[in-house]
Amino acid sequence: MSRRIPVTILAGYLGSGKTTIINRTLAGDHGLRLGVLVNDFGPVNIDASLIAAEGDDLVELSNGCVCCSIGDDLGVAMSALFARPNPPQHLLLEASGVAEPARIVMSAGYWPGFELDAVVVAADVETIEARASDKYVGRLVRNQPAAADWIVLTKSDLVQPESMTEVTKWMRQQRPEARIVPAVDGYVPMEILLGKSGRTGSGINSDPVHMHFATAVWHPQGPVDTARLAERMALFPNWVHRVKGFVLDASSGANILVQVSGQRCVMVPAENQLDHCLVMIGTGPRRDLERLCAELDGCLA
């Protein structure tokens, strides 16, 4: 195969809505054979279980970040995709929420057989400015849009118009070269992720900042009182930046997808029978995350 496979890197901080964007794109009328490579920072790749790609079109990379600690795995996965009898016509790479896209560009964007199409960064309009001023993760959060060709302002329907205007203005100051678009429910114009959207520059390169992050997993030993779980998670300290996973609801017997980002907690039915666990990611010590996991045992029915 002589033509290089275009790669779109989709980055953005924890809970910014990257997986929703990927699924909306896969369900669209694009007419392409797409490959999807999903990287999750925690030991359990929750994001991969939510992706609607089928069979071998989806590749999971867990328990690390593709821009440093498992970078070699990324190259192996891309080479394997390229060597298939029917390789993808376009590769979507969903980076971990703690990844710096400028560093991924240096490897994935120019891997043999591939070419960089665009760097798209999702930014949650509800939390992006607060995260950018956080003393632990602020530099990472600012570095992500600084490498973007496109910035997608997610959850734009959940804020007032004046807030959208403020965040848009702030984002233009962070990355004047990027094109900025709002997104509702993860809908992004197809040409942004899958078209020749054009590069606006390589952004910045910086040292990784993952030493500030810790992760822990809660494995509930039975059905869960989801109302009690929501109340307990609402009391989590603000250094817990992300919670995601699945539980079995005691009252209905249904599998429930749990997602916490910032102050927002969403619980919706999950279609398939899935492993029940919640992954927590935060900037506090790992032992404190493990303590919070242990406290969730009080939510068992």
C-alpha positions in Angstrom: 0.0 0.0 0.0 1.7 3.2 -1.2 -0.7 5.8 0.2 -0.1 6.8 3.8 -2.9 6.4 6.2 -4.1 9.8 7.6 -4.1 10.0 11.4 -6.4 12.3 13.5 -5.2 12.7 17.1 -8.1 13.5 19.4 -6.9 14.8 22.7 -8.4 16.7 25.6 -8.4 16.6 29.4 -10.2 14.0 31.5 -13.9 14.1 31.0 -13.9 16.4 28.0 -16.1 14.1 25.8 -13.6 12.5 23.5 -15.3 9.1 23.5 -18.6 10.6 22.6 -17.1 12.4 19.7 -15.5 9.2 18.4 -18.8 7.3 18.6 -20.7 10.1 16.8 -18.1 10.0 14.1 -18.3 6.2 13.7 -22.0 6.4 13.4 -21.8 9.1 10.7 -22.0 8.7 6.9 -18.3 8.8 6.2 -17.9 5.8 3.8 -14.4 5.0 5.2 -12.9 1.9 6.8 -11.8 3.5 10.1 -9.3 2.3 12.6 -9.7 3.4 16.2 -6.9 3.4 18.8 -7.9 4.2 22.3 -5.5 5.0 25.1 -6.7 5.1 28.8 -4.5 6.2 31.7 -6.0 3.8 34.2 -5.4 0.0 34.5 -8.9 -0.6 33.1 -9.7 0.8 29.6 -13.2 2.0 30.2 -13.2 4.2 27.1 -12.5 1.3 24.8 -15.6 -0.5 26.2 -17.7 2.5 25.1 -16.4 2.7 21.6 -18.8 1.4 18.9 -16.0 0.2 16.6 -16.2 -3.5 15.7 -13.7 -6.4 16.1 -10.2 -5.7 15.0 -11.0 -2.1 14.0 -10.5 -1.2 17.7 -7.1 -1.3 19.5 -6.8 -0.7 23.2 -3.8 0.7 25.0 -4.2 0.8 28.8 -2.4 1.6 32.0 -0.2 4.4 30.8 -0.1 7.3 28.4 0.9 7.1 24.7 3.0 10.2 24.9 5.6 8.7 27.2 5.2 5.5 29.3 3.7 3.2 26.7 4.9 5.0 23.5 6.5 1.8 22.2 3.2 0.0 22.4 1.7 2.7 20.3 4.2 2.2 17.5 3.7 -1.6 17.6 -0.1 -1.2 17.4 0.1 1.2 14.4 2.5 -1.1 12.5 0.1 -4.0 13.1 -2.8 -1.9 11.7 -0.8 -0.9 8.6 0.2 -4.5 7.9 -3.3 -5.9 7.8 -4.6 -7.2 4.4 -7.3 -4.4 4.6 -5.8 -1.7 6.7 -7.9 1.3 7.8 -8.3 4.2 5.4 -8.1 6.6 8.3 -6.9 6.2 11.9 -8.6 7.9 14.9 -6.3 8.0 17.9 -8.1 8.9 21.1 -5.4 10.0 23.5 -5.5 9.6 27.3 -6.9 12.6 29.1 -3.5 13.2 30.6 -1.6 13.1 27.3 0.2 16.0 25.7 -0.8 15.9 22.0 2.4 17.7 20.9 4.4 14.7 22.1 2.1 12.3 20.3 2.5 14.2 17.1 6.3 13.5 17.2 5.7 9.7 17.0 2.2 8.8 15.8 2.0 11.7 13.3 5.0 10.5 11.3 5.0 6.8 11.9 6.0 4.7 8.8 2.9 4.3 6.6 1.0 7.1 8.3 0.7 10.8 8.0 -0.7 13.4 10.4 -4.1 14.8 9.3 -5.0 17.0 12.3 -4.8 17.4 16.0 -8.3 18.0 17.5 -8.5 18.9 21.2 -11.8 18.6 23.1 -12.3 21.2 25.8 -15.1 21.0 28.4 -16.5 24.6 28.6 -17.8 24.0 32.1 -14.4 23.2 33.6 -11.5 24.1 31.2 -10.6 27.5 32.8 -10.7 26.1 36.3 -8.5 23.1 35.3 -6.1 25.4 33.5 -5.5 27.4 36.7 -5.0 24.2 38.9 -1.6 24.2 40.4 -1.0 20.5 39.7 -2.5 20.0 36.2 -2.8 23.6 34.8 0.3 23.4 32.6 -0.9 20.2 31.0 -4.4 21.5 30.5 -3.0 24.6 28.8 -0.5 22.6 26.7 -3.2 20.5 25.1 -5.0 23.2 23.1 -1.7 24.9 22.4 -1.0 21.9 20.0 -4.4 21.9 18.4 -5.4 22.6 14.8 -9.0 22.4 15.9 -10.5 23.0 19.3 -13.9 21.5 20.0 -15.8 23.2 22.8 -17.8 20.3 24.3 -20.9 20.5 26.5 -21.6 23.9 25.0 -25.4 23.4 25.5 -24.9 23.1 29.2 -23.7 26.7 29.8 -25.1 30.2 29.2 -24.3 32.0 26.0 -22.2 34.5 27.9 -20.1 31.7 29.3 -19.5 30.3 25.8 -18.4 33.7 24.7 -16.0 34.0 27.6 -14.5 30.6 27.1 -14.1 31.1 23.4 -12.3 34.4 23.9 -10.0 32.7 26.5 -9.3 29.8 24.2 -8.4 32.1 21.3 -5.8 33.7 23.6 -4.4 30.2 24.3 -4.1 29.1 20.7 -4.8 32.0 18.2 -3.9 29.7 15.2 -6.5 27.0 16.0 -10.0 26.9 14.6 -12.7 26.7 17.3 -16.1 25.0 17.0 -18.8 24.3 19.5 -20.2 20.8 20.0 -23.5 19.5 21.4 -23.7 15.8 22.3 -20.4 15.1 20.7 -21.5 16.2 17.2 -18.5 17.5 15.2 -18.5 18.2 11.5 -17.2 15.1 9.7 -14.6 17.0 7.7 -12.8 18.1 11.0 -12.0 14.5 12.1 -11.9 12.7 8.7 -11.1 15.4 6.1 -7.9 17.0 5.0 -8.5 19.8 7.5 -5.0 21.2 7.3 -2.3 21.7 9.9 -1.8 25.1 11.6 1.5 24.2 13.2 3.2 21.7 15.5 2.3 23.4 18.7 4.6 23.2 21.7 6.7 20.4 23.2 7.2 20.1 26.9 8.2 17.6 29.5 5.6 15.2 30.7 3.7 16.0 33.9 2.2 12.6 34.8 4.0 12.5 38.1 1.1 14.4 39.5 -1.6 11.8 38.6 -2.7 8.7 40.5 -5.3 6.1 39.7 -7.2 3.5 41.7 -10.1 1.1 40.9 -13.1 0.2 43.0 -14.5 -3.3 42.4 -18.0 -3.5 44.0 -18.7 -6.9 45.5 -22.3 -6.9 44.5 -25.2 -4.6 43.4 -25.0 -0.9 44.3 -27.4 1.7 45.7 -26.8 4.2 42.9 -28.5 7.1 44.7 -26.2 6.6 47.7 -23.3 6.3 45.3 -24.1 9.6 43.7 -24.4 11.3 47.1 -21.0 9.9 48.2 -19.2 10.9 45.0 -20.6 14.4 45.3 -18.5 14.7 48.5 -15.3 13.7 46.8 -12.5 16.3 47.1 -11.9 18.5 44.0 -8.5 16.7 43.4 -10.5 13.8 42.1 -10.8 14.8 38.5 -12.4 11.8 36.9 -14.5 8.8 37.8 -15.8 6.3 35.2 -17.0 2.8 34.9 -19.9 0.4 35.4 -22.0 -0.8 38.4 -25.0 -3.1 38.8 -28.0 -1.1 40.0 -29.6 -2.8 43.0 -33.1 -1.5 42.4 -33.5 -2.2 38.7 -30.9 -5.0 38.1 -29.5 -3.0 35.2 -25.9 -2.3 34.3 -25.2 1.4 34.8 -22.5 3.6 33.2 -21.1 6.0 35.7 -19.2 9.1 34.7 -18.1 11.9 36.9 -16.3 15.0 35.5 -15.9 18.1 37.6 -19.1 18.6 39.6 -21.2 16.7 37.1 -22.3 13.1 37.7 -24.1 11.2 34.9 -25.5 7.7 35.3 -27.2 6.0 32.4 -28.1 2.4 31.5 -25.4 0.4 29.7 -26.4 -1.9 27.0 -24.1 -4.8 27.5 -23.0 -7.1 30.3 -19.8 -5.5 31.5 -17.2 -5.8 34.2 -18.3 -3.8 37.2 -15.7 -1.4 38.4 -15.1 2.3 38.8 -11.8 3.9 37.8 -10.7 7.1 39.7 -8.1 9.5 38.4 -6.8 12.3 40.6 -3.9 14.5 41.6 -3.9 13.3 45.3 -1.8 10.4 46.6 -2.7 7.0 45.5 -3.4 5.9 49.0 -6.0 8.6 49.3 -7.7 7.4 46.2 -7.7 3.8 47.6 -9.2 5.1 50.8 -12.1 6.7 48.8 -12.5 3.4 46.9 -12.9 1.6 50.3 -15.4 4.1 51.5 -17.6 3.3 48.4 -18.2 -0.1 49.9 -20.8 1.7 52.0 -22.9 2.1 48.8 -23.3 -1.6 48.3 -27.0 -2.7 48.6 
